[in-house]
Amino acid sequence: MKLTTILCCSLLIVYGLMAAVYALTGFDLLAAVCFGNAVVYRSALSAAGVCALWLLFWLIAFRPTRSLS
């Protein structure tokens, strides 16, 4: 469970950095990593969606911020 959460966080950070490169330069780094293949590109984007849903579930189920209040 912890490994999955760490993996999802790191994957979303990498996707975020790729999005920042695209926003700042106009160069789509994810498309370059996927070699322009549309199926691989969409699969990578769907993996980001699954990671985001996993982290949302993790935040709701385990409430890691409960001790902050």
C-alpha positions in Angstrom: 0.0 0.0 0.0 2.8 2.4 0.9 4.8 1.5 -2.2 1.8 2.1 -4.4 1.2 5.5 -2.9 4.9 6.5 -3.3 4.9 5.2 -6.9 1.7 7.2 -7.7 3.1 10.3 -6.2 6.3 10.1 -8.0 4.6 9.4 -11.3 2.3 12.4 -10.9 5.3 14.6 -10.1 7.0 13.4 -13.3 3.9 14.2 -15.3 3.6 17.6 -13.6 7.2 18.4 -14.6 6.5 17.3 -18.2 3.4 19.5 -18.2 5.5 22.4 -16.9 8.1 21.9 -19.7 5.2 22.0 -22.2 3.6 25.1 -20.6 6.9 27.0 -20.5 8.5 26.0 -23.8 5.8 24.5 -26.0 7.8 21.3 -26.4 5.6 18.3 -25.5 8.0 16.1 -23.6 5.5 13.3 -23.0 4.9 13.0 -26.7 8.7 12.8 -27.3 9.0 10.1 -24.6 6.2 8.2 -26.3 7.8 8.7 -29.7 4.7 10.3 -31.1 2.6 7.0 -30.7 -0.9 8.1 -29.9 -1.8 4.8 -28.1 1.2 5.0 -25.8 0.5 8.7 -25.2 -3.1 8.0 -24.2 -2.1 5.1 -22.0 0.4 7.3 -20.2 -2.3 9.9 -19.6 -4.7 7.3 -18.4 -2.0 6.0 -16.0 -1.9 9.6 -14.6 -5.6 9.5 -14.1 -5.4 6.2 -12.2 -2.7 7.6 -10.0 -4.7 10.6 -9.2 -7.7 8.5 -8.3 -5.6 6.3 -6.1 -4.2 9.3 -4.2 -7.7 10.6 -3.8 -8.8 7.3 -2.4 -5.8 7.2 -0.1 -6.5 10.7 1.2 -10.1 9.9 1.9 -9.6 6.4 3.4 -6.5 7.0 5.6 -6.8 10.8 6.3 -3.1 11.5 6.7 -3.9 15.1 7.7 -6.1 14.1 10.6 -3.3 14.8 13.2 -2.7 18.3 11.9 -5.8 19.8 13.5 
